[in-house]
Amino acid sequence: MPELLDARIARLWAVRSLLALGRAREEIDALNVYPVPDGDTGTNLYLTVEAACAAVLALPPDADLRTVAEAFAHGALLGARGNSGIITAQIVRGWADVLAERGVMDVASTAEAMRRADTQAWAAVGEPVEGTILSLTRAVAQAAEDAAAAGLDLPAAVGAVVVAAREALDRTPDQLEALRRAGVVDAGGRGFLVVLEALEDVVRGGTPTREARSYRRPALPVADLSECSDLEEDGPAYEVMYLLDATADAVLTLRTRLAPLGDSLVVVGGGGLWHVHVHVDDPGAAVEAGVEAGRPHRIRVTHFAEQLAAASRRRAAPRAGAGLVACAAGPGLAELFASAGAVVVPAGPGQRPSTADLLDAVHRCAAEAVVLLPNDSDTLAVAEAAATAARESGLRVAVVPTRAQVQGLAAAAVHDPTRQVGDDIVRMSSAAASTRDGGVTVAAKDAFTMAGPCSVGDALGVVQGDFAVVGSDLATVAVEVVERLLAGGGELVTLVTGLDADPALVEAVTAHLHRTRRDVEVVVHAGGQPRYPLLVGVE
């Protein structure tokens, strides 16, 4: 276990945080009742951390910890969404400032970073409220300082921080009446806990140290949640957010101007770049105040009532016909999806699509309803976040959780834009779920797999997402993969050849099937995907 958090572990923490928020996004959205029950806190946190991760992943591999921390903080500031997203960006800024000064993250600097983040987060909020993410930052800062004073090592100190965060989150319904009435913990605090748990996992070597816990969803119907929030008839009707180029002195004046206009005021940033968030009745006045302070850009105005009404209309008025968006790992696969009527988004190892990429594809469908096929387990959370963001603009978007390219092909094959959307989704989901997937690749490093150890150059066989076969010959391993996939039955085997795949590989597999499985139909496509010479699907 590491005694110091270095640049490599910091990068891993960023990615693990994003993946964990993707898994918890829907749960956090469902907890969102304060200050406005718009059900988007999980999505906003995911989009904020996604922007931060993108900034980190764009760095050269040898970037030091200071550079990684600064990139993460700057990316979070630029991509911050919603009240909790902006506060989280300021928390990250506090961490980054300390790491920039110290250059390492040991127990002492962790304690200092947590305290700096807490101080800056509370200062950024116009009217701080207990029972929110701020209660967790205060508890975390104290726990980190206690751990440092007790001489704990880094894994133990982070473990103590996570325990304190969980306990603070459990107390939030007792601190905030809106949460108590709805029977939930604070959504922003839950998201912050997810990020801290990801840190605990990486400093302990990547193994989760806790049982998965799902926090209670609202006890009241969504339509009644406004009774548990600050969304009152005479309360602010709009959320206004923008980036602002301005001096620190001008921002002090801006805070004074914005405070009387509404509530939920949060201003974060520094070094001439700020992110402004406020709930107001007069969005024009909020933007005008920004113009007087400096140069506002990326201005976003959301009308709460219209947002909730759009969600109600989507539930009440299903429409026939849906557009299709598919993530493709190679040019041949892209052609196959396009022939099924899909708008194609390039994907695959080293080219994961962003939420923005998928949102753009959704809008290019020019349809009232859209179905997303992520076709990769790591892209599933991105697709879910894009779907939620698209729904804010009134679109009906559903995600069929395809975790492999061959599952996406099976789903796209039964897609019918003339069919009712609900029926179309059921047919595609059924086709994807009934497709078992596999593939073969070549080991790029020495490692230990579920099938045992492998060395560089070994042939690896993937069955249902796990490395299940290790051998010296790709063709032999591919045949073994196909046999394992057919062990549960099957009528159709789809083989998708990769970039520069040896024709002899496909010939060996097809010859084996023709010799031993004459009742099985075999279809071969040129997919052009990297890293995997052959993908296999069995339906």
PAKOL-747044 format. One record per residue (C-alpha): x, y, z; residue in three letters. Coordinates in steps of 0.05 Angstrom, whole numbers, padded with zeros to 5 digits, always signed. Last residue first. Example, Ala and Ser with C-alpha at 12.3 -4.5 7.8 and 13.67 -1.06 7.14 Angstrom:
residues 2
+00273-00021+00143SER;+00246-00090+00156ALA;
//
This chain:
residues 539
-00542-00316-00607GLU;-00466-00323-00602VAL;-00420-00265-00614GLY;-00345-00267-00626VAL;-00294-00212-00635LEU;-00229-00228-00671LEU;-00162-00193-00680PRO;-00176-00152-00617TYR;-00126-00096-00605ARG;-00156-00049-00657PRO;-00225-00055-00689GLN;-00230-00062-00765GLY;-00298-00095-00762GLY;-00297-00139-00824ALA;-00359-00183-00815HIS;-00366-00259-00815VAL;-00432-00296-00805VAL;-00435-00369-00784VAL;-00500-00409-00778GLU;-00499-00466-00728VAL;-00530-00534-00745ASP;-00465-00559-00775ARG;-00429-00551-00709ARG;-00368-00597-00710THR;-00337-00592-00780ARG;-00369-00527-00803HIS;-00352-00497-00735LEU;-00280-00519-00737HIS;-00272-00493-00809ALA;-00302-00427-00788THR;-00253-00419-00730VAL;-00191-00438-00770ALA;-00212-00395-00830GLU;-00223-00335-00784VAL;-00152-00340-00757LEU;-00122-00356-00825ALA;-00146-00289-00851PRO;-00095-00256-00804ASP;-00127-00194-00772ALA;-00096-00128-00795ASP;-00150-00088-00757LEU;-00201-00135-00727GLY;-00247-00189-00754THR;-00318-00194-00728VAL;-00345-00266-00723LEU;-00420-00275-00711THR;-00443-00345-00690VAL;-00518-00359-00698LEU;-00560-00416-00670GLU;-00536-00421-00598GLY;-00532-00467-00539GLY;-00503-00456-00469GLY;-00437-00489-00487ALA;-00435-00446-00550LEU;-00397-00390-00515LEU;-00347-00440-00487ARG;-00337-00471-00555GLU;-00326-00403-00588VAL;-00274-00384-00536VAL;-00237-00451-00545GLU;-00236-00441-00621VAL;-00207-00371-00610ALA;-00153-00399-00564VAL;-00131-00450-00616THR;-00131-00396-00670ALA;-00091-00347-00627LEU;-00036-00397-00610ASP;+00005-00395-00546SER;-00051-00401-00496GLY;-00090-00367-00441VAL;-00166-00373-00435VAL;-00217-00339-00390ALA;-00200-00266-00393PHE;-00267-00239-00370ASP;-00318-00197-00408GLY;-00367-00252-00426GLN;-00311-00297-00450VAL;-00244-00266-00470VAL;-00188-00309-00497GLY;-00116-00288-00490LEU;-00058-00308-00536ALA;+00009-00299-00503ASP;+00056-00245-00531GLY;+00077-00216-00463VAL;+00065-00268-00409SER;+00002-00296-00378CYS;-00014-00322-00308PRO;-00078-00361-00294GLY;-00146-00366-00327ALA;-00176-00311-00284MET;-00116-00269-00305THR;-00047-00254-00276PHE;-00004-00206-00315ALA;+00058-00200-00359ASP;+00047-00146-00411LYS;+00016-00134-00479ALA;-00022-00200-00481ALA;-00050-00214-00550VAL;-00125-00212-00564THR;-00184-00259-00573VAL;-00258-00247-00568GLY;-00322-00261-00531GLY;-00396-00244-00527ASP;-00460-00280-00509ARG;-00521-00250-00544THR;-00589-00262-00512SER;-00585-00197-00473ALA;-00571-00157-00536ALA;-00631-00186-00574ALA;-00677-00176-00514SER;-00655-00104-00504SER;-00665-00089-00578MET;-00735-00119-00578ARG;-00755-00084-00513VAL;-00728-00018-00538ILE;-00767-00024-00603ASP;-00831-00041-00565ASP;-00824+00021-00522GLY;-00808+00065-00582VAL;-00868+00043-00622GLN;-00843+00012-00687ARG;-00828+00052-00750THR;-00756+00063-00729PRO;-00743-00012-00729ASP;-00682-00038-00692HIS;-00675-00114-00697VAL;-00605-00114-00727ALA;-00583-00055-00682ALA;-00592-00099-00620ALA;-00551-00157-00648ALA;-00497-00109-00672LEU;-00495-00076-00603GLY;-00486-00143-00570GLN;-00429-00157-00618VAL;-00396-00091-00598GLN;-00397-00109-00525ALA;-00428-00079-00461ARG;-00498-00065-00489THR;-00539-00030-00436PRO;-00597-00006-00481VAL;-00599+00068-00462VAL;-00663+00109-00470ALA;-00672+00181-00492VAL;-00737+00220-00496ARG;-00717+00291-00512LEU;-00743+00352-00474GLY;-00678+00391-00466SER;-00665+00363-00397GLU;-00676+00294-00425ARG;-00611+00303-00464ALA;-00572+00310-00399ALA;-00601+00246-00372THR;-00585+00208-00436ALA;-00514+00236-00437ALA;-00503+00212-00365ALA;-00529+00143-00382GLU;-00485+00139-00444ALA;-00423+00159-00403VAL;-00440+00106-00351ALA;-00445+00053-00406LEU;-00379+00073-00439THR;-00336+00030-00393ASP;-00380-00031-00406SER;-00375-00024-00481ASP;-00428-00026-00536ASN;-00456+00043-00514PRO;-00521+00033-00554LEU;-00565+00095-00545LEU;-00638+00098-00565VAL;-00668+00165-00586VAL;-00737+00196-00582ALA;-00764+00260-00612GLU;-00716+00251-00670ALA;-00665+00297-00704ALA;-00613+00241-00698CYS;-00560+00296-00698ARG;-00584+00316-00628HIS;-00567+00247-00600VAL;-00500+00248-00636ALA;-00481+00314-00603ASP;-00502+00287-00536LEU;-00458+00226-00547LEU;-00397+00267-00562ASP;-00411+00315-00504ALA;-00416+00256-00455THR;-00347+00235-00478SER;-00330+00178-00525PRO;-00274+00130-00505ARG;-00219+00130-00557GLN;-00159+00094-00526GLY;-00195+00028-00528PRO;-00260+00033-00568GLY;-00305+00089-00592ALA;-00323+00128-00655PRO;-00396+00153-00651VAL;-00444+00129-00704VAL;-00513+00157-00719VAL;-00552+00092-00730ALA;-00595+00072-00789GLY;-00578-00002-00790ALA;-00529+00012-00847SER;-00495+00061-00801ALA;-00484+00007-00749PHE;-00451-00039-00800LEU;-00410+00018-00829GLU;-00384+00037-00760ALA;-00366-00036-00746LEU;-00323-00035-00808GLY;-00291+00031-00787PRO;-00274+00005-00717GLY;-00296+00008-00644ALA;-00367+00034-00658ALA;-00412+00070-00609CYS;-00484+00069-00633ALA;-00538+00123-00633VAL;-00608+00105-00658LEU;-00668+00149-00673GLY;-00736+00127-00650ALA;-00805+00118-00679GLY;-00872+00125-00645ALA;-00883+00176-00590ARG;-00896+00170-00515PRO;-00935+00227-00484ALA;-00945+00223-00409ALA;-00874+00209-00384ARG;-00842+00258-00432ARG;-00894+00311-00414ARG;-00878+00304-00340SER;-00803+00311-00352ALA;-00817+00373-00394ALA;-00859+00402-00337ALA;-00802+00393-00288LEU;-00753+00430-00332GLN;-00804+00483-00350GLU;-00816+00497-00276ALA;-00741+00501-00261PHE;-00723+00549-00317HIS;-00650+00537-00333THR;-00602+00591-00356VAL;-00532+00574-00381ARG;-00478+00624-00399ILE;-00414+00594-00427ARG;-00384+00664-00423HIS;-00383+00722-00374PRO;-00329+00776-00385ARG;-00316+00821-00325GLY;-00352+00848-00264ALA;-00403+00892-00301GLU;-00418+00836-00349VAL;-00428+00788-00291GLY;-00479+00835-00259ALA;-00514+00837-00326GLU;-00518+00761-00325VAL;-00553+00761-00258ALA;-00599+00818-00279ALA;-00619+00780-00341GLY;-00634+00718-00300PRO;-00688+00755-00261ASP;-00723+00707-00214ASP;-00657+00681-00186VAL;-00619+00618-00167HIS;-00543+00629-00170VAL;-00480+00597-00197HIS;-00415+00632-00219VAL;-00352+00597-00242HIS;-00289+00640-00239TRP;-00226+00651-00280LEU;-00176+00707-00263GLY;-00129+00666-00221GLY;-00185+00640-00178GLY;-00246+00595-00179GLY;-00313+00590-00143VAL;-00376+00632-00136VAL;-00437+00599-00104VAL;-00504+00634-00093LEU;-00560+00586-00075SER;-00606+00646-00066ASP;-00638+00704-00103GLY;-00624+00775-00127LEU;-00600+00803-00060PRO;-00536+00761-00063ALA;-00519+00776-00135LEU;-00493+00848-00128ARG;-00452+00835-00065THR;-00422+00772-00096ARG;-00404+00813-00158LEU;-00368+00865-00116THR;-00323+00810-00087LEU;-00315+00782-00158VAL;-00289+00850-00182ALA;-00235+00849-00128ASP;-00214+00778-00149ALA;-00205+00801-00221THR;-00252+00776-00276ALA;-00261+00725-00331ASP;-00328+00693-00314LEU;-00357+00624-00328LEU;-00432+00622-00325TYR;-00490+00593-00287MET;-00561+00617-00277VAL;-00616+00574-00245GLU;-00685+00604-00254TYR;-00751+00608-00216ALA;-00728+00637-00150PRO;-00780+00630-00095GLY;-00851+00658-00091ASP;-00883+00592-00113GLU;-00833+00552-00071GLU;-00775+00509-00094LEU;-00737+00508-00028ASP;-00748+00433-00021SER;-00790+00381+00014CYS;-00858+00404-00013GLU;-00827+00405-00083SER;-00818+00330-00073LEU;-00892+00317-00083ASP;-00890+00304-00158ALA;-00829+00259-00149VAL;-00871+00213-00105PRO;-00849+00213-00032LEU;-00802+00165+00004ALA;-00743+00191-00035PRO;-00690+00138-00047ARG;-00653+00108+00010ARG;-00578+00099+00005TYR;-00548+00039-00029SER;-00489+00008+00005ARG;-00436-00036-00027ALA;-00396-00073+00026GLU;-00331-00040+00043ARG;-00256-00046+00030THR;-00257-00045-00045PRO;-00190-00072-00073THR;-00150-00023-00115GLY;-00086-00024-00075GLY;-00108+00008-00010ARG;-00091+00077-00035VAL;-00134+00065-00097VAL;-00195+00040-00060ASP;-00194+00096-00007GLU;-00191+00149-00062LEU;-00252+00117-00095ALA;-00287+00119-00028GLU;-00272+00194-00024LEU;-00303+00206-00093VAL;-00366+00166-00075VAL;-00371+00205-00009LEU;-00373+00270-00048PHE;-00431+00243-00089GLY;-00470+00225-00026ARG;-00457+00294+00002GLY;-00486+00325-00061GLY;-00548+00281-00055ALA;-00561+00296+00019ASP;-00591+00237+00056VAL;-00664+00217+00044VAL;-00731+00210+00080GLY;-00766+00266+00041ALA;-00787+00302+00105ARG;-00719+00292+00136ARG;-00683+00318+00075LEU;-00723+00382+00072ALA;-00714+00391+00147GLU;-00638+00394+00142LEU;-00593+00375+00201GLN;-00626+00309+00222ASP;-00629+00286+00149PRO;-00555+00303+00142THR;-00532+00257+00199ARG;-00521+00195+00156ASP;-00477+00237+00110LEU;-00433+00258+00169ALA;-00425+00185+00189GLU;-00405+00165+00119ARG;-00356+00223+00114ALA;-00324+00205+00180ALA;-00315+00133+00158VAL;-00284+00157+00093VAL;-00235+00202+00129VAL;-00215+00145+00175ALA;-00200+00101+00115GLY;-00159+00158+00085VAL;-00118+00160+00148ALA;-00109+00084+00149ALA;-00086+00082+00077PRO;-00039+00142+00089LEU;-00005+00117+00153ASP;-00033+00138+00221LEU;+00009+00182+00266GLY;-00047+00201+00313ALA;-00040+00275+00297ALA;-00046+00259+00222ALA;-00109+00218+00234ALA;-00139+00274+00276ASP;-00125+00324+00221GLU;-00157+00279+00169ALA;-00218+00268+00213ALA;-00227+00343+00223GLN;-00223+00357+00149ALA;-00272+00301+00133VAL;-00323+00326+00183ALA;-00321+00396+00154ARG;-00324+00372+00082THR;-00383+00327+00100LEU;-00424+00383+00130SER;-00409+00425+00068LEU;-00440+00371+00023ILE;-00507+00390+00054THR;-00539+00381+00123GLY;-00513+00448+00148GLU;-00526+00507+00102VAL;-00476+00559+00077PRO;-00508+00625+00052GLU;-00465+00654-00004GLY;-00425+00591-00015VAL;-00352+00600-00036ALA;-00327+00611+00035ALA;-00353+00543+00057TRP;-00319+00509-00001ALA;-00253+00547+00010GLN;-00249+00528+00084THR;-00267+00455+00070ASP;-00217+00448+00013ALA;-00161+00479+00056ARG;-00178+00431+00113ARG;-00177+00370+00067MET;-00112+00393+00035ALA;-00078+00404+00102GLU;-00098+00335+00127ALA;-00075+00303+00062THR;-00010+00343+00066SER;+00005+00312+00133ALA;-00015+00242+00113VAL;+00027+00243+00049ASP;+00008+00277-00016MET;+00070+00304-00049VAL;+00090+00368-00086GLY;+00079+00410-00023ARG;+00055+00477-00051GLU;+00021+00449-00114ALA;-00009+00393-00071LEU;-00039+00445-00025VAL;-00070+00485-00082ASP;-00095+00422-00116ALA;-00134+00400-00054TRP;-00167+00468-00047GLY;-00184+00469-00121ARG;-00216+00400-00115VAL;-00262+00427-00061ILE;-00278+00486-00106GLN;-00297+00440-00163ALA;-00340+00400-00115THR;-00377+00464-00096ILE;-00390+00477-00170ILE;-00415+00407-00182GLY;-00459+00409-00121SER;-00495+00473-00145ASN;-00503+00450-00217GLY;-00451+00434-00270ARG;-00376+00445-00266ALA;-00340+00433-00332GLY;-00291+00491-00331LEU;-00279+00487-00256LEU;-00271+00412-00258ALA;-00221+00417-00314GLY;-00180+00469-00276HIS;-00179+00425-00213ALA;-00159+00362-00251PHE;-00106+00399-00290ALA;-00077+00429-00227GLU;-00075+00362-00192ALA;-00041+00328-00251VAL;+00010+00383-00258THR;+00029+00383-00184ARG;+00032+00307-00184LEU;+00082+00304-00241ASP;+00067+00294-00316ALA;+00106+00235-00345ASP;+00046+00205-00383PRO;+00034+00271-00421PRO;-00031+00306-00400LEU;-00096+00297-00439ALA;-00119+00245-00389LEU;-00119+00297-00334VAL;-00161+00348-00371ALA;-00211+00293-00392ALA;-00215+00271-00319CYS;-00236+00341-00297ALA;-00289+00345-00351ALA;-00315+00277-00329GLU;-00314+00299-00257VAL;-00362+00356-00271THR;-00405+00314-00317LEU;-00412+00260-00263TYR;-00428+00312-00210LEU;-00482+00342-00254ASN;-00512+00274-00269THR;-00514+00255-00196GLY;-00545+00323-00177THR;-00598+00319-00233ASP;-00664+00301-00200GLY;-00696+00370-00205ASP;-00719+00372-00133PRO;-00690+00441-00119VAL;-00649+00459-00056PRO;-00653+00402-00039TYR;-00691+00341-00064VAL;-00637+00302-00101ASN;-00636+00231-00073LEU;-00661+00202-00140ALA;-00604+00236-00178ASP;-00555+00205-00129ILE;-00582+00135-00142GLU;-00581+00147-00217GLU;-00508+00170-00216ARG;-00480+00116-00170ALA;-00449+00073-00225ARG;-00425+00133-00264GLY;-00400+00165-00200LEU;-00358+00103-00188ALA;-00329+00105-00259LEU;-00312+00179-00252LEU;-00280+00170-00184SER;-00240+00111-00209ARG;-00213+00153-00267VAL;-00191+00210-00222ALA;-00162+00163-00169TRP;-00122+00127-00223LEU;-00093+00194-00246ARG;-00075+00210-00173ALA;-00044+00141-00165ILE;+00002+00154-00224ARG;+00019+00225-00201ALA;+00039+00203-00132ASP;-00002+00192-00068LEU;+00049+00174-00015LEU;+00052+00117+00036GLU;+00028+00069-00018PRO;+00000+00000+00000MET;
//
